[in-house]
Amino acid sequence: MALDFTDKVAVVTGAGGGLGRSHALALAARGAKVVVNDLGGSVSGEGESVDHAQKVVDEIVAAGGEAIANTASVSDPAGAQSMIDDAMNHFGGIHILINNAGILRDQSFKKANMDDMKLILDVHLMGSVYTTKAAWQIMCDQQYGRIVMTTSPSGLFGNFGQTNYGAAKLGIVGLMNTLAIEGQKKNVFCNAIAPVALTRMTEGLMPQLDDGAKAKLAPEWVTAAVLNLCTESTKNGDIVLTNGPRYNLVRYCQNAGVKLGDTGTAEDLEQVWDQLMDMSDVTVRAKRAG
């Protein structure tokens, strides 16, 4: 049975190509009215164009759906607000927010440019903050909202040359964790996707792939998980990792740990350090939300 988003209004950031385009098309095909946001810049965040967002809108309309384009930058609070304003003014509501917009400026930390570091944090982390803040009170007041953040395996586990990107992406997880707690009683759920996919942003990071391998990393595999995180029945506060046709739920875990006496020194802890580092007995941390 197909998922049905009839009467739902969605805002998808960075939807002019790649993952965002796939999300927007799939939501519209299942009845959602979609605000397609894309600044239209390069992978590194330079330049802008109205074409990227409008082409996706044209695809949606040609297929019988409803959509409008928004070309604001998520890193600008006023731009983020304009996306939600467009949803309210044109479609009369906002029910789903997919924070997908992002750029890359990869460099090892030794060579890291602090301006680039700030820009990556502004786009990925603060961009997610700004758009969510613009939608948050509306969703809470109407007692319904579904927010999907886009984190990354680079944020969850690290990746050489992506200190800026990884820091921003793990920051998004921290944001999601607390929003899930704060929105729970208002039926405003926040989850995260950690995708591995072949897009314009990632094609330079992957070796040459044959057609079969490319098909297994198509954006549509990620979209399948995103749409399930947008349903009324979704749970809250989860991270879903996607790698082609394989999906994993990511949770924090902790080991049995150690306990010192009423007082303790660094030397006391040293005596049981190997036990503290032993991960043979772990417990998954229970979610505080959902």
Buried (B, 14 or more C-beta within 10 A) or exposed (E): EEBEBEEBBBBBBBBBBBBBBBBBBBBBBBBBBBBBBBBBBEBBBEEBBBEBBBBBBEBBEEEEBBBBBBBBBBBBBEBBBBBBBBBBEBBEBBBBBBBBBBBBBBBEEEEBEEEBBEBBBBBBBBBBBBBBBBBBEBBBEBEBBBBBBBBBBBBBEEBEBBBBBBBBBBBBBEBBBEBBBEBBEBBBBBBBBBBBBBBEBBEEEEEEEEEEEBBBBBBEBBBBBBBBBBBEEBBBBBBBBBBBEEBEEBEEEEBEEBEEEEEEEEEEEEEBEEEEEBEEEEEEEEBEBB
